[in-house]
Amino acid sequence: MTDIAFLKTFYFTCYKIHVKALEDINLPYYKGFALRGAFGHALKKTVCIRKQTDCPDCLIRNQCPYSLIMGNPVQADHPHFKKYYTPQRPYIIVPPLEQIHSFPKGSLFSFDLVLIGNMRTYIPHFMYAFTQMGETGLGWKRGKFVLMRVETLPLSGESLCIYNQATGALRLPDTSIPFSDLSPDSELPGKITLRFLTPFRMKIKGNLTSDFSFSLFYKRLLERLMVLNHFFCDGDLVEIDEEDSSCAPDISIHKETLRWIDLERYSNKQQGKMKMGGVTGNITFQGPLASYIPVLRAGEYVHAGKGASFGFGKYSIDCKVSRGN
């Protein structure tokens, strides 16, 4: 099993973004596509000074907030440049999970934002981009909204308001959550259930799959945390051996009710619709799980699998239903 001591430098910050619809807003089945797409456009519009130049060809890419947030932080002289040329994005936009897709004029709704490591210093850029999103409009009818309030969500305790539209004041307290705070409870059951709340996408040998073991899931999640930790928390780069059979040999699947759902989103890069499905549902693992809980708890916040910046791969850990035999 890989030693996770290298994650001692890992940290993240959680926010809740509250907005008010100024017009009727109609969003697609998976609201994360609309939010993530509109955010990318708004951020480029607000901070990019060479809009006709691709980030890799831009002379100021290493100082540009858009490039650092949406682009590629890996320098050409990095020893693992080819492997991590397309690194994990340092943010997650978590869409509203309710089944409501239409928000009439005057209604309130919210979504979550998670920033990894030093990206928390860019929260003003995110907020300004959200403001621009509201002025441009969201959804297929471009319904406008206004940013009302932003709260930061500590691991424990009440949320803290850092911005209120009424005053326009912004404060930036450090409410980041370090990996060390994700230690397991004193008592843990021999079974845990992961409930996938948004589609989870994972590839094995280049192919998407819904058939995976705890060992593979854990190693992929650990590698995601390692990459984020290295590029955005100044952590060490550690090799995660996917073929290592010594990882979680005693953890097995007790029960699973996963199902694949197909989704489509419009891609500007592809100039058309592209399929982007994944699995949802529950999977229960059993065995001596205590040592794996900190990494699994981190995954609850930073998500697992591909497409996390769209909010994909969000899951919750449920121990209550798994207690006993």
C-alpha positions as CSV (number, residue, x, y, z in Angstrom):
1,M,0.0,0.0,0.0
2,T,1.3,3.5,-0.9
3,D,2.3,5.6,2.0
4,I,0.0,8.7,2.1
5,A,2.4,10.8,4.2
6,F,3.1,12.9,1.1
7,L,-0.5,14.3,1.4
8,K,0.4,16.2,4.6
9,T,0.7,19.3,2.4
10,F,-2.7,18.9,0.7
11,Y,-5.5,21.3,1.4
12,F,-8.7,22.7,-0.2
13,T,-11.4,25.3,0.4
14,C,-15.2,24.9,0.0
15,Y,-17.6,27.7,-1.0
16,K,-21.3,28.0,-1.6
17,I,-22.4,30.5,-4.3
18,H,-25.9,31.9,-3.9
19,V,-27.6,33.6,-6.9
20,K,-31.0,35.1,-7.8
21,A,-32.6,34.7,-11.2
22,L,-33.4,38.0,-12.8
23,E,-35.1,36.2,-15.7
24,D,-36.4,32.7,-16.2
25,I,-33.4,30.3,-16.4
26,N,-33.7,26.9,-18.1
27,L,-30.8,24.5,-17.6
28,P,-30.1,21.0,-19.2
29,Y,-30.5,17.7,-17.4
30,Y,-27.0,17.9,-16.0
31,K,-26.6,21.5,-14.8
32,G,-22.9,21.2,-14.4
33,F,-22.3,21.5,-18.1
34,A,-24.0,24.9,-18.3
35,L,-22.3,26.2,-15.2
36,R,-18.8,25.0,-16.2
37,G,-19.1,26.2,-19.8
38,A,-20.4,29.6,-18.9
39,F,-17.7,30.0,-16.2
40,G,-14.9,29.3,-18.7
41,H,-16.2,31.9,-21.2
42,A,-16.7,34.5,-18.5
43,L,-13.3,34.0,-16.9
44,K,-11.5,34.3,-20.3
45,K,-13.6,37.4,-21.1
46,T,-12.7,39.1,-17.8
47,V,-8.9,38.3,-17.4
48,C,-7.4,37.2,-20.7
49,I,-5.6,40.0,-22.6
50,R,-4.8,37.9,-25.6
51,K,-8.0,36.3,-26.4
52,Q,-7.1,35.1,-29.9
53,T,-4.0,33.2,-28.6
54,D,-4.1,29.7,-27.2
55,C,-2.7,29.4,-23.7
56,P,0.4,27.3,-24.6
57,D,1.5,29.9,-27.2
58,C,0.9,32.9,-24.8
59,L,4.0,34.7,-23.4
60,I,2.3,35.5,-20.1
61,R,0.6,32.1,-19.6
62,N,2.6,31.6,-16.3
63,Q,1.2,34.8,-14.8
64,C,-2.3,34.8,-16.3
65,P,-5.1,33.7,-13.9
66,Y,-7.1,32.2,-16.8
67,S,-4.1,30.0,-17.8
68,L,-3.4,29.0,-14.2
69,I,-7.1,28.0,-13.6
70,M,-8.1,26.7,-17.0
71,G,-4.9,25.9,-18.7
72,N,-1.8,23.9,-18.1
73,P,0.6,24.6,-15.2
74,V,3.1,22.0,-16.3
75,Q,6.3,23.5,-17.6
76,A,8.1,21.9,-20.5
77,D,11.2,21.2,-18.3
78,H,9.1,19.3,-15.7
79,P,10.5,15.7,-15.4
80,H,7.0,14.3,-16.0
81,F,5.8,16.9,-18.6
82,K,4.4,14.3,-21.0
83,K,2.6,12.3,-18.3
84,Y,0.9,15.3,-16.7
85,Y,0.6,17.5,-19.7
86,T,-3.2,17.7,-19.1
87,P,-3.2,17.8,-15.3
88,Q,-6.2,17.7,-12.9
89,R,-8.0,21.1,-12.8
90,P,-7.6,22.9,-9.5
91,Y,-11.3,23.6,-9.0
92,I,-14.7,21.8,-8.9
93,I,-18.0,23.4,-9.7
94,V,-20.7,21.3,-8.1
95,P,-24.1,22.0,-9.7
96,P,-27.4,21.9,-7.7
97,L,-28.3,18.3,-7.2
98,E,-32.0,18.8,-7.1
99,Q,-34.0,17.5,-10.0
100,I,-35.3,21.1,-10.7
101,H,-34.1,22.4,-14.1
102,S,-36.1,25.6,-14.4
103,F,-35.6,28.6,-12.2
104,P,-38.3,31.3,-12.6
105,K,-37.6,35.0,-12.3
106,G,-37.0,35.9,-8.7
107,S,-36.1,32.4,-7.5
108,L,-32.9,31.7,-5.6
109,F,-30.6,28.8,-6.2
110,S,-27.0,27.9,-5.2
111,F,-24.1,25.8,-6.3
112,D,-20.8,24.7,-4.7
113,L,-17.2,25.6,-5.5
114,V,-14.1,23.7,-4.3
115,L,-10.7,25.3,-4.8
116,I,-7.5,23.2,-4.4
117,G,-4.5,24.6,-2.5
118,N,-3.3,28.0,-3.5
119,M,-6.2,28.5,-5.9
120,R,-8.1,29.9,-2.9
121,T,-6.3,33.2,-3.5
122,Y,-8.1,33.4,-6.8
123,I,-11.6,33.4,-5.3
124,P,-12.1,37.1,-6.3
125,H,-11.5,36.1,-9.9
126,F,-14.1,33.3,-9.6
127,M,-16.6,35.6,-8.1
128,Y,-16.1,38.3,-10.8
129,A,-16.5,35.6,-13.4
130,F,-19.7,34.4,-11.8
131,T,-20.9,38.0,-11.9
132,Q,-20.1,38.2,-15.6
133,M,-21.9,34.9,-16.1
134,G,-25.0,36.5,-14.6
135,E,-24.8,39.5,-16.9
136,T,-24.4,37.3,-20.0
137,G,-27.1,34.8,-19.0
138,L,-27.2,31.1,-18.3
139,G,-29.0,28.2,-20.1
140,W,-30.4,28.0,-23.7
141,K,-32.4,31.2,-23.2
142,R,-29.6,33.1,-21.6
143,G,-31.5,33.9,-18.4
144,K,-29.7,36.5,-16.3
145,F,-29.0,36.3,-12.6
146,V,-27.2,38.3,-9.9
147,L,-24.6,37.0,-7.4
148,M,-26.2,37.5,-4.0
149,R,-23.9,35.9,-1.5
150,V,-20.8,33.8,-1.1
151,E,-20.2,31.6,1.9
152,T,-17.1,29.6,2.8
153,L,-17.8,26.1,4.3
154,P,-15.4,25.0,7.0
155,L,-15.2,21.3,7.8
156,S,-17.0,21.9,11.1
157,G,-19.1,24.7,12.4
158,E,-21.4,27.2,10.6
159,S,-20.8,28.7,7.2
160,L,-19.1,32.1,7.0
161,C,-20.4,34.8,4.7
162,I,-17.4,36.4,2.8
163,Y,-19.5,38.4,0.3
164,N,-22.9,40.0,0.4
165,Q,-24.3,41.9,-2.6
166,A,-26.0,44.4,-0.3
167,T,-22.7,45.7,1.0
168,G,-20.4,44.7,-1.8
169,A,-17.7,44.0,0.8
170,L,-15.4,41.0,0.4
171,R,-13.3,39.4,3.1
172,L,-10.9,36.5,2.6
173,P,-10.4,34.5,5.8
174,D,-8.4,31.3,5.6
175,T,-10.9,28.5,6.1
176,S,-9.0,25.9,4.1
177,I,-9.3,22.3,5.1
178,P,-6.0,20.4,5.5
179,F,-5.8,16.7,4.7
180,S,-4.8,16.0,8.4
181,D,-8.4,17.0,9.4
182,L,-9.8,14.0,7.5
183,S,-8.7,11.4,9.9
184,P,-11.1,8.4,10.5
185,D,-13.6,8.2,13.3
186,S,-12.6,6.3,16.4
187,E,-15.0,3.5,15.4
188,L,-15.5,2.4,11.9
189,P,-17.8,-0.3,10.5
190,G,-16.4,-3.1,8.3
191,K,-18.5,-1.9,5.4
192,I,-18.9,1.5,3.7
193,T,-21.2,2.6,0.9
194,L,-20.1,5.1,-1.7
195,R,-23.2,6.9,-3.1
196,F,-22.3,8.5,-6.5
197,L,-24.4,11.7,-6.6
198,T,-23.1,12.8,-10.0
199,P,-21.8,10.6,-12.9
200,F,-18.4,8.9,-12.2
201,R,-16.1,8.3,-15.2
202,M,-13.1,6.0,-15.1
203,K,-11.1,4.5,-18.0
204,I,-9.2,1.2,-18.0
205,K,-6.8,0.9,-20.9
206,G,-8.5,3.8,-22.7
207,N,-12.0,2.5,-22.3
208,L,-14.7,3.8,-20.0
209,T,-15.9,1.2,-17.5
210,S,-18.5,0.7,-14.8
211,D,-16.7,-2.4,-13.6
212,F,-14.0,-1.6,-11.1
213,S,-12.5,-2.9,-7.9
214,F,-11.8,-1.0,-4.6
215,S,-8.1,-1.3,-5.3
216,L,-8.4,0.4,-8.7
217,F,-10.8,3.1,-7.5
218,Y,-8.5,3.9,-4.5
219,K,-5.3,4.1,-6.6
220,R,-6.9,6.4,-9.2
221,L,-8.3,8.7,-6.5
222,L,-4.9,8.7,-4.7
223,E,-3.2,9.6,-8.0
224,R,-5.7,12.5,-8.5
225,L,-4.9,13.8,-5.0
226,M,-1.1,13.4,-5.6
227,V,-1.2,15.5,-8.8
228,L,-3.4,18.2,-7.3
229,N,-1.1,18.2,-4.2
230,H,2.0,18.5,-6.3
231,F,0.9,21.3,-8.7
232,F,-1.2,23.4,-6.3
233,C,-0.1,22.6,-2.8
234,D,3.7,22.4,-3.3
235,G,3.6,18.7,-2.4
236,D,5.9,15.9,-3.5
237,L,5.4,14.0,-6.8
238,V,4.9,10.3,-5.9
239,E,4.6,7.4,-8.4
240,I,1.3,5.5,-8.0
241,D,1.7,2.0,-9.4
242,E,-1.7,1.0,-10.9
243,E,-0.4,-2.6,-11.2
244,D,0.5,-2.8,-7.5
245,S,-1.5,-5.8,-6.3
246,S,-0.6,-5.1,-2.6
247,C,-3.1,-2.2,-2.4
248,A,-6.3,-3.1,-0.5
249,P,-6.1,-6.9,-1.0
250,D,-8.6,-7.5,1.8
251,I,-11.3,-5.1,0.5
252,S,-14.0,-6.6,-1.6
253,I,-17.4,-5.5,-3.1
254,H,-20.3,-6.5,-0.9
255,K,-23.0,-5.1,-3.0
256,E,-23.4,-2.7,-6.0
257,T,-26.3,-1.0,-7.8
258,L,-24.4,1.1,-10.3
259,R,-25.9,2.1,-13.6
260,W,-24.6,3.9,-16.6
261,I,-26.3,7.1,-17.8
262,D,-25.5,8.8,-21.1
263,L,-25.2,12.5,-21.2
264,E,-24.4,15.0,-24.0
265,R,-22.7,18.4,-23.9
266,Y,-21.8,20.9,-26.5
267,S,-18.0,21.3,-27.0
268,N,-16.6,24.5,-28.6
269,K,-13.4,22.6,-29.2
270,Q,-15.2,19.8,-31.1
271,Q,-17.8,22.3,-32.6
272,G,-20.6,19.9,-31.7
273,K,-22.2,17.6,-29.2
274,M,-20.1,15.0,-27.5
275,K,-21.2,12.1,-25.2
276,M,-20.1,12.3,-21.6
277,G,-21.7,9.7,-19.5
278,G,-20.8,7.9,-16.4
279,V,-22.1,5.7,-13.6
280,T,-24.4,6.6,-10.7
281,G,-25.8,4.6,-7.8
282,N,-24.2,2.8,-4.9
283,I,-21.4,0.5,-4.2
284,T,-20.6,-1.1,-0.9
285,F,-17.1,-2.3,0.1
286,Q,-16.2,-4.5,3.0
287,G,-13.0,-5.3,4.8
288,P,-10.5,-3.5,7.1
289,L,-11.2,0.0,5.7
290,A,-9.8,2.3,8.5
291,S,-6.5,3.2,6.8
292,Y,-8.2,4.1,3.6
293,I,-10.8,6.5,5.1
294,P,-8.8,9.8,4.9
295,V,-8.2,9.5,1.2
296,L,-11.9,8.5,0.6
297,R,-13.1,11.4,2.7
298,A,-10.9,13.8,0.6
299,G,-12.5,12.3,-2.5
300,E,-15.9,13.4,-1.1
301,Y,-14.8,17.0,-1.5
302,V,-12.5,16.9,-4.5
303,H,-14.5,14.2,-6.4
304,A,-13.1,11.2,-8.3
305,G,-12.6,10.2,-11.9
306,K,-12.7,12.3,-15.1
307,G,-14.7,15.5,-15.6
308,A,-14.5,16.7,-12.0
309,S,-14.4,20.4,-12.9
310,F,-17.9,19.8,-14.3
311,G,-18.9,18.3,-10.9
312,F,-18.6,14.7,-12.1
313,G,-17.5,12.0,-9.6
314,K,-19.2,13.5,-6.5
315,Y,-19.9,10.8,-3.9
316,S,-20.8,10.6,-0.3
317,I,-19.7,8.0,2.2
318,D,-22.5,6.2,4.0
319,C,-21.5,4.1,7.0
320,K,-24.8,3.9,8.8
321,V,-26.5,1.5,6.3
322,S,-23.5,-0.8,6.4
323,R,-23.2,-1.4,10.1
324,G,-23.7,-5.0,11.3
325,N,-23.8,-8.1,9.1
